Amino acid sequence: MRDTGVIQMVAHSNLRPSLNDERFDVVVIGGGINGVAIARECARGGRHTLLVEQSDFAAGTTSRSTRIIHGGLRYLEHGDLAQVRESLRERGQLLRQYPSLVHRQEFLLALSSKSPRSALAVRAGLWLYRRMSGQRLGNGQSERHRLERMLDDGRHFSVFSFDDAQCEFPERLVAEWLVEAVRAGCVVRNHAQVLTVVAGHGKVTGLRLRDQLSGAEETVTATWIVNATGPWADHICQRSGIRTSHPMVGGVRGSHIVLPKFAGAPDAAVYTEAVDGRPFFVIPWNEQLLVGTTEVKDTGDPGATKPSAEETEYLLRSVQTLYPRAQISEGDVRCAFAGVRPLPYSPGAKLSGLSRRHYLHDHSADGAAGRTSVIGGKLTTATSLARECAVKIGIAKAGIATGPRQIAVANGGRLDELMERKIAEVAETGGIARESATVLVEWYGEQSMTIAGAARNRAELQETLCPHTGHIVAEAVHAITNEHAVTLGDVLLRRVPVALGVCWSPECSWVASKGVGSAMGWDERRTTEAWEGFEAERAAFLQKPAAATSAVSGH
Ligand SMILES: Cc1cc2nc3c(=O)[nH]c(=O)nc-3n(C[C@H](O)[C@H](O)[C@H](O)COP(=O)(O)OP(=O)(O)OC[C@H]3O[C@@H](n4cnc5c(N)ncnc54)[C@H](O)[C@@H]3O)c2cc1C
């Protein structure tokens, strides 16, 4: 007899019951961080809710961000104290509720003497920011000295330290929220595209969608429709013949490059000015350095956006200028990726000055009452945006406060006592190595025991996904069984995002595909197809710049 885990998993991937003619109170279109947060809020508020995502949850802008959980320092520069307060409050909640996915991160602000910004104003701003956030972080001296040693000799820098937060894997945060939404009764469907929103007599009545796996088209009826498609927000209106007086979104592309950590690189994130004076970040991320971003107007298909050669070159030049001694070259760029910020449409405005605030557009005046579009927003404020949206559609008291589902990692990377006990327990339960137990506890918190339990006495589930990671095949099985992953890309780029790691190569992809295929009972053809599909998605997302490709192939 086959193990139930595998049977469930195979059954799950085939189990997409038709939604045709179903009636929902609320349909949320778009499964980025905002859409998932809204769907969770509505389901918790007792509404029969459907969440539809054309690709995979978090595959859009959410996984293309800088991954900072901003306390809102930048809004202080624009005098927007209300937004700073909101960001700080939301950041605090994320730190408390998801302590191993969202952690504190020290930032160093390096201000060159040639900067038009005044060091005095920055000092005053940081003082206010620290007071508002109740920051009690050390003064960051050792990190400051480390950075000063690496900086360009020819320029004098003033270096300030401040406290912010980072979510290295918003993909995992979205996966957690998705499971919470489903637990509250939400129906979720990824790889299903909304084709049109149907309206009659000035009010929405439902929508038509296409299942991207089967090609089947279905119609559902709905009282409320929330358009949470981020940079796609206008596209869905155009398709549905809903006319707004002007476009809602002014898409602005932002690109990043990923570099290896170089010797002497600070552990703090660095916030400074790029070669043209624009702000840019160099952030320790996933054992690498994430460098970004750019701001380029982009009105194309957000799903096909890519970093241009000029953006990659600009980011590289900026980091080379900042750290001349690190001798970073083009060949060091591991990959580059881009996303489109769904900023409010503001023709003629300076891109860097565009508001990062979200707002809700009510389509009553456009002949589609009952439909709301979400414009803008940040990872940090997704939960408060969701609450606002729920109130708008008449859910007075939606949120159910949840205690931490995760286990806190002590500051400074030292695992606290609780963590140590949990790791030992998980390793023992699953019969897995300590390294695997550690990464399981870090990513899944209490759920790590369930995953470890499934791996017990199952050698193929205890295998690591590639030879360089502690993450195991059981996590991939869990992703398909419990977290609505359908393709190998859903698994390896988002639920268990090992393919974003330092080591990842086509060989790692093949080893992982074989491991997952064998646990799933796939034949060789199916495994090969899954691997090919995954490699195509990985290459389209994590672009290899030409110089990096030639440097790698030249080895
Ligand atoms: C370069 C860059 C850096 C950023 N850095 C940060 C940062 O450090 N911190 C921070 O807080 N924020 C940051 N942001 C902003 C943040 O990432 C976004 O505001 C946020 O991810 C938007 O989430 P969303 O859910 O609205 O959109 P998305 O994540 O784009 O989700 C929208 C979803 O809708 C789906 N969709 C579209 N059309 C359809 C359809 N017809 N049917 C079904 N589904 C559809 C898409 O596939 C997509 O998954 C950054 C953004 C960018 C671009």
The ligand as a MOL file (V3000), in Angstrom:
LIG
                    3D

  0  0  0     0  0            999 V3000
M  V30 BEGIN CTAB
M  V30 COUNTS 53 58 0 0 0
M  V30 BEGIN ATOM
M  V30 1 C 11.4680 46.6540 -7.0050 0
M  V30 2 C 10.5040 46.6460 -5.8740 0
M  V30 3 C 10.9720 46.7120 -4.5760 0
M  V30 4 C 10.0610 46.7290 -3.5150 0
M  V30 5 N 10.5390 46.6890 -2.2420 0
M  V30 6 C 9.6840 46.6560 -1.2030 0
M  V30 7 C 10.1720 46.5230 0.1130 0
M  V30 8 O 11.3700 46.4010 0.3490 0
M  V30 9 N 9.2610 46.5140 1.1190 0
M  V30 10 C 7.9140 46.6300 0.8920 0
M  V30 11 O 7.1530 46.6400 1.8490 0
M  V30 12 N 7.4210 46.7090 -0.3510 0
M  V30 13 C 8.2750 46.7070 -1.4130 0
M  V30 14 N 7.7980 46.7750 -2.6820 0
M  V30 15 C 6.3540 46.8980 -2.8890 0
M  V30 16 C 5.6500 45.5780 -2.7280 0
M  V30 17 O 6.4050 44.5290 -3.2540 0
M  V30 18 C 4.3300 45.6210 -3.4600 0
M  V30 19 O 3.6220 46.7870 -3.1490 0
M  V30 20 C 3.4710 44.4290 -3.0950 0
M  V30 21 O 4.1640 43.2390 -3.3000 0
M  V30 22 C 2.2200 44.4450 -3.9320 0
M  V30 23 O 1.5180 43.2800 -3.6670 0
M  V30 24 P 0.1880 42.9770 -4.4350 0
M  V30 25 O -0.4110 41.7990 -3.7950 0
M  V30 26 O -0.6330 44.2110 -4.4910 0
M  V30 27 O 0.6640 42.7270 -5.9450 0
M  V30 28 P 1.3160 41.4250 -6.6100 0
M  V30 29 O 2.2670 40.7560 -5.7030 0
M  V30 30 O 1.8380 41.8370 -7.9350 0
M  V30 31 O 0.0930 40.4660 -6.8000 0
M  V30 32 C -0.8820 40.6710 -7.7900 0
M  V30 33 C -1.2440 39.3140 -8.3490 0
M  V30 34 O -2.3640 39.4280 -9.2140 0
M  V30 35 C -2.2680 38.3890 -10.1580 0
M  V30 36 N -3.1590 38.6770 -11.2980 0
M  V30 37 C -3.0210 39.6590 -12.2110 0
M  V30 38 N -4.0120 39.5900 -13.1250 0
M  V30 39 C -4.7970 38.5370 -12.7750 0
M  V30 40 C -5.9670 37.9520 -13.3300 0
M  V30 41 N -6.5220 38.4260 -14.4460 0
M  V30 42 N -6.5080 36.8740 -12.7250 0
M  V30 43 C -5.9470 36.3550 -11.5970 0
M  V30 44 N -4.8240 36.8780 -11.0410 0
M  V30 45 C -4.2570 37.9590 -11.6100 0
M  V30 46 C -0.7870 38.4040 -10.5300 0
M  V30 47 O -0.3700 37.1980 -11.1130 0
M  V30 48 C -0.1340 38.6890 -9.1840 0
M  V30 49 O 0.3380 37.5210 -8.5380 0
M  V30 50 C 8.6700 46.7160 -3.7780 0
M  V30 51 C 8.2050 46.6200 -5.0870 0
M  V30 52 C 9.1030 46.5660 -6.1260 0
M  V30 53 C 8.6140 46.4150 -7.5250 0
M  V30 END ATOM
M  V30 BEGIN BOND
M  V30 1 1 1 2
M  V30 2 1 2 3
M  V30 3 2 2 52
M  V30 4 2 3 4
M  V30 5 1 4 5
M  V30 6 1 4 50
M  V30 7 2 5 6
M  V30 8 1 6 7
M  V30 9 1 6 13
M  V30 10 2 7 8
M  V30 11 1 7 9
M  V30 12 1 9 10
M  V30 13 2 10 11
M  V30 14 1 10 12
M  V30 15 2 12 13
M  V30 16 1 13 14
M  V30 17 1 14 15
M  V30 18 1 14 50
M  V30 19 1 15 16
M  V30 20 1 16 17
M  V30 21 1 16 18
M  V30 22 1 18 19
M  V30 23 1 18 20
M  V30 24 1 20 21
M  V30 25 1 20 22
M  V30 26 1 22 23
M  V30 27 1 23 24
M  V30 28 2 24 25
M  V30 29 1 24 26
M  V30 30 1 24 27
M  V30 31 1 27 28
M  V30 32 2 28 29
M  V30 33 1 28 30
M  V30 34 1 28 31
M  V30 35 1 31 32
M  V30 36 1 32 33
M  V30 37 1 33 34
M  V30 38 1 33 48
M  V30 39 1 34 35
M  V30 40 1 35 36
M  V30 41 1 35 46
M  V30 42 1 36 37
M  V30 43 1 36 45
M  V30 44 2 37 38
M  V30 45 1 38 39
M  V30 46 1 39 40
M  V30 47 2 39 45
M  V30 48 1 40 41
M  V30 49 2 40 42
M  V30 50 1 42 43
M  V30 51 2 43 44
M  V30 52 1 44 45
M  V30 53 1 46 47
M  V30 54 1 46 48
M  V30 55 1 48 49
M  V30 56 2 50 51
M  V30 57 1 51 52
M  V30 58 1 52 53
M  V30 END BOND
M  V30 END CTAB
M  END
